[in-house]
């Protein structure tokens, strides 16, 4: 129907306003209207001065006519469309079967095909459900309408999903911006701390240089004074040595002690204190980590090895020779003296501290929660599930996917553990001087729990409380 209306509108546009028929040899006049060349020439045949447009009465100054060949081609196309449309409409109205040249008055539901009465004869559509066109059209029209509401609902649901995606995209952009701003703030804090430490180191170097130069200058002055005294004494000795015997011996008592007791000044020993560039905790980002992400971690007695005794406050664990309890929880570790933390982490940043003191054997860090389900796995085969640092047989080792031997200048009395789940970082710090020990970088997809290997010695392993 829309196509027929468009063709009708096009028919109106290609008609000549004078003869009301299709434009023949169309021309355009000064005002922009189009006419048949012969029609406009006849309209202006008796006019000598002004040439008015038959449509808008615009007075054209000259008898100028511009051939509009493009419009002429459009007229030809419109005529073709008219002929084609008429044929299609005629064919549709006739609804004749191409095979039998009979009217298509029936519809086969199995083959979904229009039929004439002769088409229904055996064997082509034998046993098929055939009914009149009007009845079939009504049935299928209702069926099509029944799809409208479900499709409408699907469309609404998809639009809601699209809106949700847009909202999530906006939220992600906002989170990224906040994260970027937070990181920028942290970087600025670190840079400011470095600048403060740099200024302090330069100031100490300048003061040390000034002190050393002052001592060197004073020592050089003492040596110059001593050299002057030696020159005077040498001259005096030379003059005394050539006097008469009696005179020499009369003055020898005052001369000899001056030569025997003559001692040069001490040489100034240059002592230069080497300055190290290190950020104290109060000036570094580590203090911010400690203050912002400190967790109150506790031990989970249900995961403890049978020989481990967990304190009532769940902050300390000790190895004992006697098994704890007759009935052990199936979550407990069976082969190694291990206990896990009660807290599980699957996002965010977290920090806690463990006091190890002078225990000869221990390991602290994080592990996957699923490790407790495989608790019979030996300690040395847990690297793919654990990220820890360990003291064993006097050696410090970072145990992860790839074990790394650590060289520490000082035995740490306590360990700080920092976990950044999204970034995949696990870092360890010595509580002696807050120096960095080691960091793991990995990708986490499971819940992580604090991990504590106690060893077989009787000394406790203690989680430091927030108030410590």
VOVEX-941515 format. One record per residue (C-alpha): residue in one letter; x, y, z. Coordinates in steps of 0.05 Angstrom, whole numbers. Layout:
BEGIN
SITE:resn:u:v:w
SITE:A:X:Y:Z
...
***
This chain:
BEGIN
SITE:resn:u:v:w
SITE:X:0:0:0
SITE:X:56:48:16
SITE:X:88:33:-51
SITE:X:23:48:-87
SITE:X:18:114:-51
SITE:X:89:133:-69
SITE:X:76:117:-143
SITE:X:12:159:-140
SITE:X:50:218:-110
SITE:X:104:210:-163
SITE:X:50:211:-217
SITE:X:26:279:-192
SITE:X:95:308:-193
SITE:X:110:287:-265
SITE:X:46:316:-293
SITE:X:47:381:-333
SITE:X:7:437:-296
SITE:X:-22:459:-364
SITE:X:-43:395:-400
SITE:X:-47:353:-335
SITE:X:-14:295:-372
SITE:X:56:265:-365
SITE:X:110:316:-382
SITE:X:135:311:-454
SITE:X:202:342:-469
SITE:X:202:377:-400
SITE:X:231:447:-393
SITE:X:243:491:-332
SITE:X:228:566:-331
SITE:X:259:622:-289
SITE:X:216:610:-227
SITE:X:233:535:-225
SITE:X:167:505:-249
SITE:X:167:451:-302
SITE:X:122:445:-364
SITE:X:118:409:-430
SITE:X:157:450:-481
SITE:X:98:454:-528
SITE:X:49:473:-471
SITE:X:90:532:-445
SITE:X:105:557:-515
SITE:X:31:558:-531
SITE:X:17:593:-465
SITE:X:66:649:-483
SITE:X:49:653:-557
SITE:X:10:718:-552
SITE:X:53:751:-498
SITE:X:106:803:-518
SITE:X:134:837:-456
SITE:X:125:798:-392
SITE:X:119:722:-390
SITE:X:79:700:-328
SITE:X:86:630:-299
SITE:X:20:592:-307
SITE:X:28:565:-236
SITE:X:55:621:-192
SITE:X:45:680:-240
SITE:X:118:700:-231
SITE:X:135:750:-287
SITE:X:194:721:-325
SITE:X:233:776:-360
SITE:X:256:733:-419
SITE:X:228:675:-458
SITE:X:282:628:-432
SITE:X:268:553:-429
SITE:X:318:503:-400
SITE:X:312:431:-421
SITE:X:307:384:-360
SITE:X:332:318:-386
SITE:X:338:288:-316
SITE:X:265:301:-303
SITE:X:250:270:-371
SITE:X:284:205:-349
SITE:X:245:206:-284
SITE:X:180:211:-324
SITE:X:201:149:-364
SITE:X:217:111:-299
SITE:X:150:132:-269
SITE:X:113:106:-330
SITE:X:149:40:-323
SITE:X:131:36:-250
SITE:X:58:50:-267
SITE:X:57:-6:-318
SITE:X:93:-55:-273
SITE:X:48:-38:-214
SITE:X:-14:-46:-255
SITE:X:8:-114:-279
SITE:X:25:-137:-209
SITE:X:-41:-112:-182
SITE:X:-78:-146:-238
SITE:X:-40:-211:-226
SITE:X:-53:-207:-152
SITE:X:-127:-194:-161
SITE:X:-132:-251:-210
SITE:X:-95:-301:-165
SITE:X:-90:-352:-219
SITE:X:-54:-419:-212
SITE:X:6:-421:-259
SITE:X:-6:-496:-271
SITE:X:-82:-499:-281
SITE:X:-98:-426:-294
SITE:X:-152:-430:-240
SITE:X:-166:-381:-184
SITE:X:-123:-393:-121
SITE:X:-179:-401:-70
SITE:X:-149:-454:-24
SITE:X:-88:-459:23
SITE:X:-49:-521:43
SITE:X:-27:-517:117
SITE:X:26:-572:109
SITE:X:61:-541:49
SITE:X:40:-469:65
SITE:X:21:-458:-7
SITE:X:-37:-427:-45
SITE:X:-76:-477:-87
SITE:X:-131:-479:-138
SITE:X:-186:-533:-134
SITE:X:-149:-576:-185
SITE:X:-85:-575:-144
SITE:X:-120:-612:-87
SITE:X:-131:-674:-129
SITE:X:-87:-733:-112
SITE:X:-30:-747:-105
SITE:X:4:-678:-92
SITE:X:-34:-655:-30
SITE:X:-70:-719:-11
SITE:X:-85:-722:64
SITE:X:-63:-650:75
SITE:X:-103:-599:114
SITE:X:-131:-553:60
SITE:X:-179:-496:75
SITE:X:-206:-433:41
SITE:X:-159:-373:33
SITE:X:-201:-327:77
SITE:X:-202:-378:134
SITE:X:-127:-393:128
SITE:X:-110:-319:124
SITE:X:-151:-304:187
SITE:X:-117:-361:223
SITE:X:-46:-340:204
SITE:X:-62:-267:217
SITE:X:-82:-284:288
SITE:X:-20:-328:295
SITE:X:25:-270:272
SITE:X:-10:-223:321
SITE:X:3:-274:377
SITE:X:78:-263:364
SITE:X:73:-188:373
SITE:X:69:-187:450
SITE:X:125:-238:461
SITE:X:169:-201:412
SITE:X:151:-136:445
SITE:X:170:-166:513
SITE:X:235:-193:484
SITE:X:249:-124:455
SITE:X:235:-91:522
SITE:X:279:-142:559
SITE:X:336:-131:509
SITE:X:329:-56:517
SITE:X:333:-64:592
SITE:X:396:-108:584
SITE:X:425:-55:537
SITE:X:409:-1:589
SITE:X:442:-45:642
SITE:X:503:-52:598
SITE:X:506:23:588
SITE:X:499:33:663
SITE:X:554:-18:677
SITE:X:598:16:626
SITE:X:586:83:661
SITE:X:599:52:729
SITE:X:663:19:703
SITE:X:686:86:675
SITE:X:671:119:743
SITE:X:708:64:781
SITE:X:768:69:735
SITE:X:770:145:744
SITE:X:766:137:820
SITE:X:820:84:818
SITE:X:863:128:773
SITE:X:854:187:821
SITE:X:870:143:881
SITE:X:933:116:848
SITE:X:953:187:829
SITE:X:945:207:902
SITE:X:987:148:925
SITE:X:1040:163:873
SITE:X:1042:236:895
SITE:X:1049:214:967
SITE:X:1108:169:949
SITE:X:1140:224:907
SITE:X:1132:274:964
SITE:X:1164:225:1012
SITE:X:1222:214:965
SITE:X:1232:289:957
SITE:X:1232:298:1033
SITE:X:1282:241:1042
SITE:X:1325:268:986
SITE:X:1327:337:1018
SITE:X:1344:307:1085
SITE:X:1401:265:1055
SITE:X:1430:325:1019
SITE:X:1426:366:1082
SITE:X:1463:312:1122
SITE:X:1516:306:1067
SITE:X:1527:381:1067
SITE:X:1534:384:1143
SITE:X:1582:324:1142
SITE:X:1624:357:1088
SITE:X:1627:422:1127
SITE:X:1649:386:1191
SITE:X:1703:345:1155
SITE:X:1730:408:1120
SITE:X:1734:445:1186
SITE:X:1774:389:1219
SITE:X:1820:383:1158
SITE:X:1833:459:1159
SITE:X:1849:457:1234
SITE:X:1896:397:1225
SITE:X:1933:432:1168
SITE:X:1942:495:1212
SITE:X:1971:452:1268
SITE:X:2021:420:1220
SITE:X:2041:488:1192
SITE:X:2053:514:1262
SITE:X:2094:452:1280
SITE:X:2136:460:1216
SITE:X:2151:533:1236
SITE:X:2174:510:1305
SITE:X:2219:457:1274
SITE:X:2252:508:1229
SITE:X:2266:555:1287
SITE:X:2293:497:1329
SITE:X:2337:472:1272
SITE:X:2368:542:1264
SITE:X:2379:547:1339
SITE:X:2412:478:1341
SITE:X:2458:496:1284
SITE:X:2480:561:1318
SITE:X:2490:527:1386
SITE:X:2531:471:1357
SITE:X:2588:518:1334
SITE:X:2598:557:1399
SITE:X:2657:544:1447
SITE:X:2658:481:1489
SITE:X:2645:516:1555
SITE:X:2586:556:1528
SITE:X:2556:496:1493
SITE:X:2558:454:1556
SITE:X:2530:511:1598
SITE:X:2467:513:1553
SITE:X:2460:439:1536
SITE:X:2413:425:1594
SITE:X:2359:472:1564
SITE:X:2370:451:1493
SITE:X:2366:375:1494
SITE:X:2297:368:1526
SITE:X:2268:413:1472
SITE:X:2293:365:1419
SITE:X:2276:301:1457
SITE:X:2204:321:1474
SITE:X:2186:348:1406
SITE:X:2123:312:1380
SITE:X:2084:327:1317
SITE:X:2008:337:1319
SITE:X:1963:278:1306
SITE:X:1941:266:1234
SITE:X:1866:277:1226
SITE:X:1833:212:1207
SITE:X:1779:225:1154
SITE:X:1715:191:1177
SITE:X:1660:194:1125
SITE:X:1593:166:1144
SITE:X:1559:134:1083
SITE:X:1489:161:1072
SITE:X:1436:110:1050
SITE:X:1373:131:1013
SITE:X:1316:97:1050
SITE:X:1245:118:1065
SITE:X:1225:111:1137
SITE:X:1155:82:1148
SITE:X:1125:148:1170
SITE:X:1146:179:1103
SITE:X:1128:122:1056
SITE:X:1066:93:1026
SITE:X:1074:32:1070
SITE:X:1047:69:1130
SITE:X:986:87:1089
SITE:X:978:13:1072
SITE:X:984:-5:1146
SITE:X:933:47:1167
SITE:X:883:38:1111
SITE:X:883:-37:1097
SITE:X:901:-68:1165
SITE:X:858:-129:1179
SITE:X:839:-162:1245
SITE:X:858:-232:1222
SITE:X:842:-292:1266
SITE:X:858:-367:1263
SITE:X:807:-420:1243
SITE:X:815:-478:1292
SITE:X:775:-524:1246
SITE:X:832:-522:1195
SITE:X:888:-535:1246
SITE:X:933:-596:1245
SITE:X:918:-645:1303
SITE:X:982:-625:1338
SITE:X:967:-550:1337
SITE:X:938:-513:1396
SITE:X:900:-450:1378
SITE:X:892:-398:1433
SITE:X:823:-376:1458
SITE:X:829:-308:1424
SITE:X:849:-344:1359
SITE:X:911:-301:1353
SITE:X:965:-350:1371
SITE:X:981:-422:1352
SITE:X:1032:-471:1382
SITE:X:1057:-540:1363
SITE:X:1046:-592:1418
SITE:X:1066:-666:1419
SITE:X:997:-688:1442
SITE:X:940:-687:1392
SITE:X:885:-637:1406
SITE:X:819:-673:1415
SITE:X:795:-742:1394
SITE:X:750:-722:1337
SITE:X:784:-677:1287
SITE:X:747:-634:1236
SITE:X:754:-661:1165
SITE:X:776:-591:1142
SITE:X:839:-596:1185
SITE:X:908:-607:1154
SITE:X:931:-678:1165
SITE:X:1005:-680:1144
SITE:X:1035:-611:1159
SITE:X:1030:-565:1219
SITE:X:987:-516:1182
SITE:X:927:-473:1202
SITE:X:889:-423:1159
SITE:X:858:-356:1176
SITE:X:783:-350:1187
SITE:X:778:-292:1137
SITE:X:772:-304:1062
SITE:X:790:-251:1011
SITE:X:763:-249:939
SITE:X:773:-175:926
SITE:X:805:-111:953
SITE:X:870:-97:991
SITE:X:888:-126:1059
SITE:X:946:-122:1108
SITE:X:963:-162:1171
SITE:X:1024:-176:1213
SITE:X:1052:-241:1244
SITE:X:1102:-245:1300
SITE:X:1153:-301:1288
SITE:X:1208:-279:1337
SITE:X:1265:-331:1338
SITE:X:1225:-392:1314
SITE:X:1272:-438:1275
SITE:X:1217:-459:1226
SITE:X:1155:-424:1200
SITE:X:1118:-401:1137
SITE:X:1067:-345:1128
SITE:X:1028:-317:1069
SITE:X:963:-335:1033
SITE:X:934:-397:999
SITE:X:871:-415:961
SITE:X:812:-436:1002
SITE:X:809:-501:962
SITE:X:876:-521:992
SITE:X:841:-541:1056
SITE:X:801:-592:1016
SITE:X:867:-622:992
SITE:X:899:-618:1061
SITE:X:936:-685:1052
SITE:X:980:-654:998
SITE:X:1053:-647:1025
SITE:X:1078:-577:1040
SITE:X:1130:-577:985
SITE:X:1077:-593:932
SITE:X:1031:-535:950
SITE:X:1067:-480:911
SITE:X:1012:-472:859
SITE:X:961:-459:914
SITE:X:1005:-418:962
SITE:X:1044:-353:961
SITE:X:1088:-353:1024
SITE:X:1156:-339:1052
SITE:X:1186:-395:1094
SITE:X:1244:-406:1142
SITE:X:1268:-478:1141
SITE:X:1337:-507:1157
SITE:X:1363:-436:1165
SITE:X:1345:-414:1095
SITE:X:1292:-363:1074
SITE:X:1252:-383:1013
SITE:X:1194:-349:976
SITE:X:1149:-407:957
SITE:X:1101:-395:899
SITE:X:1095:-422:828
SITE:X:1171:-414:824
SITE:X:1210:-419:891
SITE:X:1261:-363:902
SITE:X:1317:-366:953
SITE:X:1320:-301:994
SITE:X:1382:-268:1022
SITE:X:1364:-226:1084
SITE:X:1412:-181:1120
SITE:X:1376:-190:1186
SITE:X:1331:-244:1215
SITE:X:1260:-214:1216
SITE:X:1224:-217:1283
SITE:X:1157:-204:1250
SITE:X:1128:-206:1180
SITE:X:1078:-157:1148
SITE:X:1035:-188:1092
SITE:X:1001:-143:1041
SITE:X:950:-172:991
SITE:X:923:-133:930
SITE:X:874:-183:900
SITE:X:856:-146:836
SITE:X:928:-128:820
SITE:X:951:-199:836
SITE:X:1004:-176:886
SITE:X:1026:-209:952
SITE:X:1082:-171:986
SITE:X:1122:-185:1050
SITE:X:1157:-136:1096
SITE:X:1204:-144:1155
SITE:X:1176:-111:1217
SITE:X:1247:-98:1242
SITE:X:1254:-37:1196
SITE:X:1194:-43:1149
SITE:X:1241:-63:1093
SITE:X:1212:-101:1033
SITE:X:1228:-175:1031
SITE:X:1194:-203:969
SITE:X:1132:-195:925
SITE:X:1093:-245:883
SITE:X:1055:-226:820
SITE:X:1000:-273:798
SITE:X:927:-277:776
SITE:X:877:-297:830
SITE:X:809:-328:815
SITE:X:793:-364:880
SITE:X:781:-341:952
SITE:X:848:-331:987
SITE:X:859:-344:1062
SITE:X:917:-326:1108
SITE:X:965:-385:1113
SITE:X:1007:-405:1174
SITE:X:1058:-462:1177
SITE:X:1080:-469:1250
SITE:X:1135:-520:1246
SITE:X:1149:-573:1300
SITE:X:1182:-529:1353
SITE:X:1144:-507:1416
SITE:X:1150:-432:1403
SITE:X:1085:-398:1384
SITE:X:1066:-362:1320
SITE:X:1025:-300:1337
SITE:X:981:-253:1295
SITE:X:992:-182:1318
SITE:X:928:-147:1338
SITE:X:909:-78:1310
SITE:X:925:-45:1377
SITE:X:997:-72:1375
***
